[in-house]
Amino acid sequence: MRSTPVSAAPRRGRRTALAAAGLVAALTLTATACGGSEDEADTKPGGGTSQAADADGAGGGEGGLAAGLADRLKEHGIDVDKWKDGGWKNWDEDKWLSEAKDFVNPVIEGLWQPDRMKSAKEADKTVTTKDAAADQGATDPEPAPVEAVAEKKPYHENAAPVGKVFFDSPEGSMVCSGTVIKDVNHPGKSNLVWTAGHCVHAGGSGGWYRNIAFVPSYNDHGKSEAELANATATEMAPYGTWWADWASTSNQWIQGGSESGGDGAAYDYSVLHVKPEQGSKSLEETVGAALEVDFSAPSATEVSSMGAWGYPAAAPYNGLEMFKCVDRPGRLSLSPSLPTMYRIGCTMTGGSSGGGWFRVVDGETKLVSNTSIGPLENTWLAGPQLGRAAEALYQDMSKTYGGQ
């Protein structure tokens, strides 16, 4: 979520400490919330959920795979056993699965070991100078930087729904951030995670990433690299590793997303349905918390404060600790034809991509966006409004796969 430098613009003044403190005090990330109304600028449902291969044999089809899935894998020339043995490292452009229906993510038990997690690099996004200045009429002055603050430890007591998303790309192992969200059709037993589209799919020039997994409360006690030299899996992943067996992102991201954000940036969100590498309880039951998503897409002018949470991994951070920023949001328009994005001042770097943005409404904490793009100087973050298209994607995931 970095960018080339953007043209200078008058900066919004730093918001009062009182406003920021008020949100932090009210922002109990174990709270539940409700939301959901129409967004006039975001009216076309996009994206589709996709069933993934389960290499551990769950399901009732051929070879233990869910019905019909084995045939689809064969159509793509994928042998699950060879995939587990390292075949996933083949990023041949002709075999890099791109369409929504093509997502496959066979569980490879034990792949995400502590050392591999620590070595994962941040996933960066960019936005060009031209894009950032495309529609200044709906873009507020650039916000003043807000210094990211370390979350209190242990994380499971202060920000239980927040965690890290790991995945493999042609460039190697990568990391983003994510949030456990409520499943409206399966109350109390959610297996859903919210993150950015660019954390699961490369956009128009590529396809689905591989070995996508979520680790809630990663490095729960925020230990240093030295303290984690011989860390156990339990220390790094206190609630285990959760593999994405289904994933969904917007068609706009799949078709228009790019390394520079592109036309897909305003739709840069994703929902994962996950399953535990070990165990049978739901993610919400295991973690003990989940947040509801607010799909009302309020205007930035109507919101006094938003907070972004995540695990920044690019310097000066190392990806081992959770941080947060709180600011009054402004508006960022990349194009007159695209929904306006939220923007806040924040010094978090790559790795925080996909991390949830939260606001408090009537005492309830709600997820209202996720980190998508930001400047090379790491002075602000921008995230998409979550309106009708995002809600349709979420509902489809919940109704089709939520109870599985």
N, C-alpha and C positions, 0 to 999 in steps of 0.2 A: 504494500500500500504506500509506495513511494512515487515520486514524480520528478520530472525535470522541473527546474525553477519556473514559477509562474510570474507574470508581470506584476510589478508592485502596485498595490492598491491601498487606500486608507484603511487602517485597521480598526476594528471595533475595540472599544476600551475593554480592559479586563473586568470581568463581572465581579460583583462584590463577594467578599469572603462569606458574608452571611448567607447569600443565596446558595453558594456551593455547599456550605456546611449544612444548610437545611436539607438539601437533597441527600447528602451522605447520611445524615442522621435518620432520615425517613426511609432510605433505600435499604430495606432488609431483603436480601436476595433469597430468603427462604419464604417470602410472602407469595401469595397467589393473587391473581388479578383477572379481570375480564375485559374484553374489548371487541371491536369489530363493527365498522360501518363503511360507507362507500367513499371512494376516492375518485373524484371526477377525472383526474389526469391519468388514472391507471385502471382502465376498465376492461382490458382484454386478458383473460386468463392465459398464462404462458407456462410452458414446461410440462413435464410429465414424470411420474414416478416410474421406476424401473426395477424389476426383480433381479437380484444378484445371485450369482452362483454360491452355493454353500458347500464348500469342500469337506466339511465335517460330516456330511451325510444327513442333515435335517431335511425334511420334506418327503414327498411320497412318489416322486418320479423316478426315472431311470438313474441308477447309481446313487440313490438317496436324494437326488436333486428334486426340487419342486417340479410339479407336472409341467411339461413343455419346455423347461429350461435347458435340459440336456441337448435337445434338438437345436435350440438357438445357439448354444455354445459351439456345437459342431458346425453350424452354418458359418460361424466366424473363424473356424479353424482352430478353436481353442480346446486343448486337452487339459482338463482340470489338474490331473496328476503332474503333467509337465509344467503347468502354471505354478503349482506349489513348489516345484523343484527349481524354480528360477526363471521359468518361461515368461513371467510377467515383466522381466527386464527388457524384453524385445519391444522397442518402440517404433517398429516399422510404420511409416506413415500410412501405408495401405491397410494396416491392421490395428491402427489406433482408433478404438471404437468411440464414435462421436455422438450419435443420435441418442435422444432420451431413452429409447427402448434398449439401447446397447449396453447400459451399465452392468458390469460384472465385477464382483469383488470377493472372490473366494477367500474364506478364512484360512490364514496360514498361522496356525497356533505357534506362539513363541517368537514370531517375527519381530514384534516391537519390544525388544529388550531394553533395559535402562540405558545402555551405552548408545544404542541406535536412536533412542528418543533424544538423548542429549546432543547427538551429532546432527540432528535434522536442522536444515537451514530455514530461515524465514521466507515466507511467500510474499513477494513484493508486487504491488500494483502501481501503475503510473498514470498520469494524466498530463497531456501536453499543454503547453502554453495556449495554443489556439483553442483547445477544448474548454479550458478554464475561463476564457474570456468570451465564449461564444454568445452568451445571452446575459450581458451585464445588467439588463433591466430587471432580472429576477435574482441577481446575485448580490448578496450583501458584502460590505467591505471585509477584507480578510481578517479573521480573528487574531487577537494577540495570543501568543503561545501560553498554554496552561501546563505547568510542570506536572508530569504524571506522578502519582503518589502510590507507594507500595501498599497493597492490601494487607490487612491485619492477618496474622496467622493464629491458628491453623485455618486454611482456606475453607475447610468443610464447615466451620462455624460462622464464617463471615461472608462467604460468597460461594456457597455449595453448588449452585447450578453451573458455575463457570469451569471450563477445562480447556484442554488442548486437542486440536485435530491434527493427526499425523497422516501423511500420504506420501506415495512415491511418484515422482515425475521424471521426465527424461533427464533433468538436471540433477537428480538424486533425491534423497529423503528430505521432505519439506514439512513445515509446521504452520498451523494457523491456530485460531482460538474459536471456541464455540460455547453454546449455552444449552442446558437441559430445559426443554419447554414442555408445557402441559399438552396433553392429548385430549381434546374436548370430547372425543367419542370413547375414550377409555380412561375415565377419571381415576387418578391415583396410581395408574400403572403405565405411565408414558414411557416409550422407548424412542422419543424424538429429540433431535438435536438441531439447533439453528446455527448456521454459519454462513460464510460468503460463497457465492457461486464460483469464484475463482479459486476456492480451496478444494473444489471437487472436479472442476472441468476447466480445460484450457481456453475455452471460448471458440471463436470462429476458425482459428488456425490449428486446432488440435482436437482432443477428445477427453474422455473421462480419465482422471488420475486413478492410481491403483493402491491397493492395501490401505484404504481409508479407514481410520480408526479414531475413536474419541476416548480421552482419558480425563474424567472429571477430577477436580481438585489435584491436578498434577503437582508433584513435589509439595505436598500438603503443608509442610512446615517451612517452606521457602529456604531450604538448606543451600549452602554455597557449593560451588563446583568441587572444592576440596573436600567438603563434608560428604559429597555424593560420589567420591572416587570408587567406592565399592558398594554402591547403593543396591538394595534388593528391589525386586519388582514391586513389592508392597510399599516401600518408601516412595517410589516414584509414582506408582499408580495405586493409591490406597483403596479405590473402589473398582480396580481391575481395568482391563482394556476392552472396549466395546467396538466391535466391527460393524461397519455400515453394510447391512444386507440389502437395503434399498436406498436410493438417493434420488433427489429431485432438485433441479434448478430451472430457472426460467428459460423459455425458448429464446428470449431476447439476449440472454447471456450466451447461450449455446451458439447462436447465430452471429451476434455482434460483439461479444466480448473479446478483448485483446490485451496484450501486454501494456498498452497505454490506456487501459480502461475501456475506451471505445464507446460505441452506442449501447453496449450492454451494462455499463457501470451503474446506471440508474435502476437496473434490475439485477444487481449483483448480490443475490441471496440464494440460500439453499436450505433444504430440510433433509436430514438423514434419519432413517429408521435403523436403529442399532440393536445388536444382540451381544451378550457377554461372551467373551472367550471362555470363561468358566462360570458356572452357576446358571440359575434359572429365573431368579427374580427380575422384575422390570428395572430399568434404569432409575426411574423416579423412586421406587421403593428402596433401591440400594443406596442412592445418594440421600434420599430423605427430603428432596426439594425439587421444584420445577417452577418455571415462570410462564404465565400466559402471554400471548402475543397480542399487541394492540394493532389492529389492522385499520384503524380509523384515519391513519395518515394525517395527523394534525399539522397545520401550517407551522413552520418554525416561529412565526410571529406570535403564535398562541401558546408557546411553551417557554416557561421561565428557565428551566434547567434540564439538561440531559447528562447522563454519565456513561462513559464508555469503559468497559472492562476488557482485559486481555493479557496475554503473555508476550510482550515485545521481545524480539530475539536479536535484532540488529543493534550494533553498537549505538549508545553505550550500555545497552542491556544485553543479557545473555540467554534469555528465554527460560530461565529457571524460576523466576518470580512473577507473581501476578501484580499488575498495576491498574490504576484507574485514573480517569480525568473527568472533571465535572465542569460544565460551562453552559452559558445560555446559547442555544443553537442559532445559527444564521442560515441563509439560503445559498445554495450553489447550483447554478444551472449550466449544464454542459451543452445544451442545445434547446432552442425554442420548442422542438418537437418531443422532448423527453421530460418526464417528471422531474421536478426540482428535488435536489438532494439536501439532506441536513449537513451542516458543517459546524464543528466546534474546535476551539483551540486545544491542542494536545501534543505532547512531545513523544508519545509512544511511536515506536518504529515498526518495521515489518515483523510479522509473527503475531501482532495484535489483530491482523486481518481476520474478519469473521467474528470477532468478539462482539458480544451483545451491547447494545445501547439501551439504557433503561430510563424510565421516568416514573414519577409517583403521581397517581391520580386518586384522589379521595382515600389516601392512605394505602393504596395498593401499588405494588411495584410491577411494571409491565415492560416487556421487551418491545421496543418501538423501531429499532433499526439494527444494523451491524456495520462494523468497520469495513470500508471498501477501498477508498483511495486517499492519498495524501501527498504533500510536496516532498521533494528531495531533502529540504531542510528540516523535515519532521516538526513542523510548527502547528499543523492542524490535521484533522481527520474529517472525512466525509462519508456518509452512509445513505443508502436508499430509503425513501419513504416506503412503507409497507401498506399497500392498498389492496384493491380488488384482485389483482393478478397474484400477489403474494398470498392472499387469503385462499384463493382457489387452489393454488399449489399445495398449501398446507392441508386444506380440507381433503383433497384427493389423496394425499399421503396417509392422513389419519383414517379415512374411510376404507381405503384399499388395503393398507398394510398394518395399520396401527395395532390391531389385536393379535398379530402373529408373532 
